[in-house]
Amino acid sequence: MNKRQQVFNGIVLWLGLAFLTLMLQNFYGVLQYIFFLRVPIIVGLLLLFLPTISVNTGLSAMLKNLFVLRANNQLVVVIGGAVLAGLATIQVFDIILYNSHFRFDVPQQQKIPEWLQYLIAIILSLPIAIKAIQLSKKEIEEADRSWEGWGIIFGIIAGALLLITNYFNKHFFEHNEFLKQILLRIISFLPERIQRGYVDVNGNLSYGIAAIAVFSLFLLIVYGLGYFIFKPRPISNRFEAPALFYITLILSVIVVWIGGISYFVDVSRIPTLLLFVAMSSVSYAIFQVDHFYKIYLKNNWLKPTKEKWINVIFQRLKNQQTEDKTLVVVCASGGGIQASGWTAKVLTGLQQELGSKFTKAIGWISSVSGGSIGTMFYLDRFGDRGYPEENQLKQIFKSATEDSLDATGWGFAYPDLLRFIGLPFVLPKEKDKDTTTEQDRGTAIEIDWKGEMKNPNASLGSWSDKIDQGIIPIPIFNATLVEDGRRFLVSPMTFSPHKDCKSIDFNTLYPEYDIDVTTAARLSATFPYVSPVCRPSQDTRWNYHIGDGGYFDNFGVGTSIDLLDKLLESEQSHKIKKVILIQINAFPDDENCQEEKGAPGWQMEVIGSLLALLNVRSDTQNEGNTLNIELLTDKYKCGYKHDDQEKVQQFLKEKSCQKGIEIMHIPIKFPRVKINPPLSWQLTQEQKEAIQNAWEDWKISNYDIISELKKIFPE
């Protein structure tokens, strides 16, 4: 576009905007009402368009599975929750619409007929209900093994009961003089100007005030019951309300709470959002609100020295009969529950193909985020012989792919929402192992994982004993220290001194404390906003907040390269002649560069930096890891890849190149399949099958690698 054309288009654009502004002045009254009704309008639009946003946009990888329900009872709860949200929205809308003329001195509008309110509430609930029914049909048939029609029928009954209950409550309490007098007495403490819109010109309660007070009480009862009924418990196969229900519940609370605040403060021209943010931030400051992870004193756990991890590696390799040992090192990437399932499937699949000798050769597993969850469930079912028994392999995969999104939804809807709206003091604290811990969505997801574990109370200390005996390999859950950006290695072993500027481990930072294995995995998997950044529950000298390990290295390779270099330079390194470095990547790589037309400039101005950060976290990190692996391979293979013999001789003269150790790098990437892997903490039955089928496809396409490994680990 040339300069003249740009100038012409600019003039047309600004003239169009000026004309539109003048035209809008003719609809000033409408615009006023849109402003006063902004909260119910926004919530109503969310109810209508949330399914479309979640399924048909670029957010589908993260949000689509919200609408995939596992059982009929979950469908009933979601339909009921959608009707509740629709009912709350239209009632708040109607009350503000009718009373605004007296409160804000604007033209009077007619109230919405009651029958039409119920019809609109149903219409607002339909998009969520219909999309949930559409996407859950196959899932309910396979997981619940029942006809989804029962969920639809009982869901409609639940929604109808909500409407009927609201109808009778509304009419009963609207004519209840005792309730009216209580509300009038409360309102009488307000300045006379502020009372307008709550009390009419005759001194009586304005239209709908008694009804919304009763509805708010009813909503509070439903909300409170949900806290106790659906609270996460470490029990497998129990009923859980789906995350989608919690979204509808949060919307119901928001439209009543924030809608009520906006109606109250708009008369004083106080910005609702500014007031709410101020209330929330002051609450955080006064009550010292933060997110915590549980640490507890454990005096009988003698923390290992920073040299011990090398000794336990060779303790685990003792079962190999030959003098030349083969060490297997595993790196498991992040990527939510997709990474958890793929990590578990690869590790159990390799044992099925290669036998227990392969598993017993694993020295450590360096995992990140979702890969840490798969690693946790994998190591949890190791037997005393140093590997999981055959009958445990299917259970490992099942546990690693079980839904955790529902527990996160409970955490969002209850402890975290109450914190955010300035009510953190109403939350009871959980007491366990002689220490109290604040509840949040992070602790909720930990409890959910414990329900799938064989040893739910396992801690780093208890795993340390198993490592000493050579029963399990060393787990290294990679996390990030938020305050200074260092790698934080959460492991039963000690790796680095405190002065190490590259990384620090849990034992070095907190020598007197222990943590649960589920907590260790959660710290590594602090997926942005799904699990909160948190700090220790006990006051220490080092109250660092912990973030997801993927911020530093989403593949766990950096830690493994660092440790391999230390191990192969140690005095015992002559025993190791081969290292097999297995890199488990949960997502396929974009191997072929595609033509890119480029996104709109305004979009790049708004989110371009964020997109760059997210893309760098995968592609650039992977590129750097590949280069570091090649350099490490060259170093300990003595330059065999160099064609120049003079350079080979020069390498051989170097002390660091006298090892003659072969490092075999095996990347196991999730192959491209028709189903796009999700980026959430919930998998459908179809996606679980896709992971299992992907492993079969990988074995076929990499038959030569499997054959070579079988030679190294003969049966």
N, C-alpha and C positions, 0 to 999 in steps of 0.2 A: 504494500500500500504506500503510495507516494505522499509527500508532505501536503499537497493541496487536498487530496482526498481525506487525509486525517483531519485537517482543519475543518473541512465541510462536515464530516461525520460528527466532530466534536460540537459544532454549532447546532446541528440537528438534535443531538443528544440533550444538550442543555436547554434548548427551546422546548423539547418534549417534557423534560423534568419540570420546567417552570409551568407549562400548561397543566400538567398533572397535579401540581401543587395547588394551582388556582381552582381546579375542578374539585379537589378534595375539600376545599373550604365550604362547598355546598353540602357536604355530608359531615359537617362538624359534630352534629349531635350523635351520629352513628359512630364516629371515631371516638367520642367521649365514652360511649358505652363499651366499645371494644377495649378501651384502656381499663375501665373498671372491671370488665369481665375477663381480663387477660389470663388469670390463673385457670378458671374452668375451661376457657377456650383452648389453652395450651394442652391441658390434660386430656380434653376431649379429642384433640387432633392426634395426640400420642396414642390414645386407645384405637383410633381409626387407622392410623398409618404405621403403627409399630410392626405389624406383620409384614407389610411391604418393605419397610426399612430393613428388617431383620433377614428377609429371605431374598429380596430382589436387588440388593445393592452390594457394594464392595464389603459391607460389614457381615455378609452372610456366613463367612467362615467362623466368626466369633459368636453370632447371635442366632443363627438358624436353628440350632439344636435346642434352644429354649422352648420351641414349639413341639418338640418330639417328646411325648410322654410315654412312660413305660407300662402304665397300668390304667384300668378303668377308673379306679378310685382317684388317681391323679387328674384324670379328665374331669371328673365331677368337681373336684376342688377348683380347678382352673376356670370352668364355666361359672361356678358360683362366685369366684373372685372377680371375674370380668363384669358380671352383673352388679356386684357391689361397687366397683369402681365407676361404672356407668351411672348408677343411682346417686352416688356421692357427687359426681360432676354436675348432673342436671339439677339437683336440688340446690347446690351452691349457686349455680348459674341463675336459677329462677329467683332466688331470694335477693341476690344483688341486682338483678334486672328490675324487679318491681320496686325495691326500696331506694334505689339510687336517686330517684327524683326528689325525695325529701332530704336525703342525706347530703347529696352533692349539688342540689339545685339545678337539675337537668330535666328536660321534658319527660313526663311520666310515660311508662310503658306498661302494657298489659301483662298480668301474670300468665304463666303457661298452665293450661288446664292439666289437672292431675293425671287424667288418662294418657295425655300426650307426654307427660314427664316419664311415665313408665314405659311408653313406647320408645322414646328417645334413649332411655337407659338400656333397653334391649338392643336397639340399633348400635349403640356405642360398644356393647359387649360382643356383638356378632363377629367382627373381623378377627379378634383374638380367638374366640371359640371355634370359628370355622377353620382357621388356619391350623389350630391345634388338632382338630379332628382329622383334617386332611393329611397332616404330616405324621400323625400318631397311629393311623390305622394299621400299617404293617408292623410297627413296633409293638403294639398291644397284642396283635395276633401271635407274634413270635415270642415276646418276653412274658406276657401275661397269660398267653394261651387262652384267650377268651374273645368273645364278640364285642367289638368296640361300641356296638349299639347300646349295650347296657350303660356304658359310661355316658353316652349322649342322653339317654332317657333320664338317668338319675341326676345328671348335670342340669337338665331342664327343670326337674323337680326341685333341686337345690336353689336354682335361680328364682323359680316361682315362689318358693317359701320365703326367700329374702324379700321379694316385692310385697308379698302378703303381710309378712311381719312388719315391714316398714309402714304399710297402709294402716294397720290397726294401731301401731304405736303412735303414728302421727295424729290420727283422729282422737285417740284416747287422751293423749297428753295435751293436745291443743285446747281441750275443754277442761283441763285440770287446773282449777283455780289455785291450788296449793303450789304447783310448779310455777305458774305465772307470777305469783307473789314473790317467790324466791328469786326468780330472774329479775323482776322489777327492782327488788331490794338491792341486788348486786349492781344493776345498771345505775341505780340512783347515786352511787358513789362517784360516777363519772361527771365531768363538767357538762353543763346543759347542752352546749353545742355538740359535744361528742355523743350525747345520748340520741341525737337525731338519727333516724334510720333503725334504731333499736326500739324506740318508743314513738308512737304516732302522735298526731296533734291532740288526741283525746287523752293522752297519758297511758294508753294501753300498749301492750307489746306489739311491735310491728309484725307484718305478715311473715310467717315462716320462721321467726326467731325461736319459738318454742319447739317447732318441728325439727329444726337443725340441731338444737341442743339435745333433744332426745336421740336423734340419729347419731350425733357425735358420741353419746354415751354408749349406744349400741355398737358403734364402730370400735370404741375403746374396749368393750367386752370381747368382741371378735378378735381384736388385735391381741389382747391379753391372753386369751385361750390359745391362740396360735403360738405364743411364746413357750408355753408349757407342753402343749401337745406335740409340736413339731420340733422341739429342741433336739439337736443332734445327740445321739448316744452311741457308744461303741458296740453296736449290735448289728450283725449282718442280716440282710434281707428284711429289715423292718420297713414299715411304711414311712415315706418321706414326702412332704408336700413339695411339688416341683418349683424350680426357681421362677417359672412364669407366674405362679400364684403370688409369690412374694413381690413381684413387680406390680401386679394389680393391687396388692395390699398397700404398697408404698404410694402408689398413685392415689388411692383412696384417702390415705392419711394426708398426703401433700395438698390435695385439692381442698380438704376441709381446714387443715391447719394454716397453710399459706394463703388460701383464699380468704379465710377469716381475718388474718393479719392485714392483708391488703385492703379489705373492706373497712377495717378499723383505722388504718393510718392514712389512707388516701385523702381523707377529709382534711388532714393536716399537711398534705403535700410532702409527706416523708416517703422517700423511695423504699419500697418493700424489700427489694433485694439488698440494699445497703443496710437496712435495719437488721435483716436476718443474718447477714454476714457478720455484722457487729455483735449481735447476740451470741452467735456461735463462737466467734473468736474470743470474746470475753469469757464465755463459759469454759473454753479450752484453757485459758490462762488461769482463771480462778480455781478450777478443779484439777488443774495440772493433767489434763487429758492427754494421753499418748497411747500407743499400741505397744504391747509387751509380748515377749516370748518367755516361757517358763524355764528358769534355771534353778537348781537346788543343790544344797551342800551334800557331798557324798564323801565322807572321810575315809571309807574303806577302799576307795579306788585310788591306787597308786598311779599317778599319771606317768606315762612312758616318757623316756628321754628322747631327744631329737635324733639319736642314733638307732633307737630300737626298731623303727619301722624297717630298716634294712635287714636286721636279724630275723624278723618275723616273715619277711619275704622268702628267705632261704629255709625257714622252718616249714613253710607251706610247700616248697618245692622238694622236700625230702622224699616224698613218695616216688619221685622219678628215679628209676633204677640206674640210669646212666650217670656218669660224672659230668657230662656236658648238659647243663640244664636249659630248658626252654621256658621262658617267662612270657605269659600272656598279660597284656595290659589293655584295659577296656576304657574307651572314652564314650560317654553317652550324652548326646546333645539335648538341648531344651526344646520345648514346643508343646507345652500343655499335656493333656491326656493322650494326644496322639504320640508324643515322645515316650510317655510312660508305657503305653501298650507296645510300641515298636521295640523299645529297649527290652522289655520282658520277653517278647516273642523271639527276638534275635538270640538272646542269651539262652533261653530254654531250647530253642531250635538247634543251636550249635551243640548243646549237650546231647540232644537226641541223635544228631548226625555223627558226632565225634566221640561220644561216650564221656564217662566221668573223668578220664585222664585230662581232657581239655579243661574242664571246669576246675579241677584241682591245680591246674597250672596258672590260673588267674591270680596275679599278685595284688592288683588293686583295680578298682573301678572309679574313675574320675567322672563324675556326673554333674549335670546342670539342670535346674528347673524340672521339667517333666521327666527328663531322664533320671533324675534323683528319685522320683516317686517309683518308677519301674525298678530301679536298683534296690530301693527299700523293700519292696514286696518280694523281689528275687532272693535277697539275702535272708529275709525273715524265715524262709522255709528251707534253709540249709539244714541237713541232718548232721549227726556227729561224725559221719565219714567224709565230710568236706565237700558235699554237693547236695542239691535237692534230689530226693528220691523221685523215681519216674511218676509215681501217683500224685506228686505235688505240682508237676509242671503245668497242668491245665489250670489248677487253682491259682498259680502265680499270675498267669495271663488274665484270668477272670478278675482277680483283685486289682491288678494294675489298670484295668479298663472300666472299673465300676465308676458310676457317676458320682462326682464330688460337687457338682454345681448347685445341687439343692441345699447342701450344708452352707455353702457360700451365700446363697440367697437368704437363708435364715439369719446369717450374720449381718448382712446388709440391712435387712428389714427390722432387726431388733437392736442388738447392742450398738451397731455403728450408726444407725439412723437416730437413735436416742442421744448418742454423743453429739451428733452433728446439729441437732435442733436444740441443744442446750440443756438436756436432761440426763447427763451421765450419772448423776447420783442415785437414780432409781434402779440402776443395774446391780444385781447381786454379784459378788465375786465367787469364783470357783476355788475350792480348797482341795489340793491334791499334793501328796508327798510333803506335808508340813509347810507348804507355801501357797499363798493365794495369788491368783492370776486374774487379770481383767479378761472378760469375754470379748471376743470380736469375731470377724469372719475368718481370721487366721486360726484361732483356737477351735472354731467350729469345724473347719476342714480337717484339722488334726484328729479330732474325735471321730469324724467320719472314716478316716483312714484306719484308725485303730479297730473299728468294727470288721475290717477285712484282713487284719493281721493275725497270724497264728500266735505271736507273742506280743500282744498289744502294749505291754509295759516295758518293752526293751528300751535300754538306754545306751548311750555311747560306752558307759562303763561296763555293762553286761556284754556288749559286743567286743569290747577290748579283751575280755577273758577268752572269747571264742577265737579271736585273732591270734592270741598267744598260743593257743593249742593247734593252730593251723586249720581250724574248722571253716572259717570264712575268710575271703580276701579282704583287704583293707578298703572300706568305703570312704570316698572323699566327696563330700557334698560341697560343691563350689558355690559360694555366695559373694556378695560385694559389700564392703564397708561404705556406707553412704557418705560419711563425713570426709573421708580422704581417698575413696576410690580404689583401695587395695583389694586384692583377692582375699577372701575370708574362707579358709579351708575348715569345714566342720567335719571332724573325723575323730575316731578313738585314738589315733596316733598323733604324735607331735612331730612337726616337720621343720619348723623355722624358728630362729631366735627372734626376740621381740624387736630387735633393731633392724630386722630384714624389711627393706622398703618395698619389696615386690609383693609379698604376701604375708599373712599372719594366720595362725590356726587357733582353733577354739581352746585347746589345752594351754597354749602359751598365754593367751589373753585372759582366760578365766581358770587358773590352775586349781581352784578349790571347788569348782562346780561341775555338775553333770547335767545333761539334758536328755529328753526322750528322743528316740530315733525319729519319730514322727515330726518332732520339732526341728530336728536337724534337716530333714528333707524339706520341710516347709520353708525354712530360711533360704534354702537354695532355690525354691520354687515360688519366690515372692513375686509372682506374675503381676505386672503393674495394675493396681487398683482391684484385682481379684483377691489378692492377699495383701495385707497392709505392711508397709515398711515398719519395723518394730525394733525395740531395744530390750535388754535383759530386764526381767521382773525384779531382780535384786540390784540395789545400788552398788556399783563397783567403781573402780578408777576409770574403767573404759566402757562408758555407756554408749557405745556405737549403735547406730541404727543399721539394720541389715537389709539389703536389697537383693534382687534376683541375681544369680551368678552369671546370667547371660549378658549383663551390662559390660562385663569384662571379656568373657570368652564364652560364647553360647555352645561350645562343643566340648569343653573339658580337656582340650588338647594341651593348652598352655601349661597346666599343672602337671600333666603326664610327662611332657618334654623336660620340664624342670627336674622332676623326680628321677626320670630315667638317666639324665645326665649325672646326677649325684650318685645314683646306684651304680652305674657303669664305671664311675671313677673311684668307687670304694675298693677296699682291699679284697673283698670277696667276689669282685666282679669276674674273676677268671673262671668261676663256675658256670657263668651264663654264656652260651655260645649263640643263642638265637632269641630274639625278642619279637613277638607277634603283637603288633599294635593295631587293635581293632577299633575303628572309629564308626560308631553308630549314629547316623544322621536321620532324623525323624521325617525329613521332607526331601523331596527330589530337588536336585539342583537345576537351575536354568542354564543348561549346557550350551544351548544355541542362542546367540544374541538375536533378538527380533527387532524389526523396524519399529521405532518409537516416534509417534507423531508429536508427543509432548502434551502435557496437561495445560489447561488455561492458565494464564499468568496470574490472575487473582488467586486461583487455587494454590499455586506454588508460593505465592506471597504469604498465604495464611498457614499452610501445612507443609510447605516444601522442606523446611528444616527438620520437621518431625519425620517425614518420609525418608529423608536422607539418613537420619539416625537409625531408623528401623532397618533400612536396607544394608547399611554399613555393618550392622550387628550380625548379619549372616554372611553376605558375599565377601566383604573385605576381611572379616575374621577368618573365614575359611581359606582364603588365599594366603594369608599370613601363616596359618597353621600348616598348610601344605609345604610352604617354603621352609619352615622350621623343622618339619619332619625330614625333608630332604637333606638339610644341613646336618641334622643329627645322624642320619643314615650314613652320609659321607664320612662324618667324623669317626664313627666306630666301624666302618667297613674299610677304612684306610685308603680312601680315594680310589677304590676299584672301578668306579664309573668313569674315571678320567682316561682318555686315550693317550695322552702324552706320558710316556714312560718316565721321563725325567721328573715330572710332577708326582708320579706315583712314588718314586724313590724318595722325593722330598717329604711326601706325606708319611712315608714309613719311618723316617728319621724322627718325626715329631712324637713326643711322649704320648700325646692324646690319641695317636693313631697306631698304637701297638696292640690294640684289643682284638681285632679280627672278629667282631661281633656283627652278625647279620640282623638287621632290623627289617622286618617284613610288615609293610603297612597295608592293611586291608580295610578300605572304606566300605561300609555296608549302608548304602543309602536307600531310603524308602523309594521304590520304583514308581514311575508314573502310572497312575491308575485312572479309571473313569471317574471315580469318586474323589472330590477334593478333600484332603485331610482338614479337619476342623482345627480352630485355634482356641477352643474353649476347654472346659473340664467335663465334657459330656460327649459320649460316643453313642451312636445308634447301633443296633444290631448289624445293620448293613456295613457300617464303618468298621466294626470289630471284625467282621468276616473279611473285609477288604485288607486289613492288616495281616490276617492269617494267610490269605491268598497271595498277598504281596511277598511274604516270606517264601512261599512255594515258588513263586516266579523268580525271586532272587536266586534261589538254589539252582534252578534250571539254567538260568542265564550265566551263572558263575560256577558251573560244575567243575571247572579246572581248579578253582580256588579250594573248593570242598575236597577235591581229590588230593591236592597237595597237603592240606591240613590232615587228612586221614593218614598220610604217610608219616607225618610228624607225630601223630597220636594214634598209633595202631591199636586195634582192639586186643 
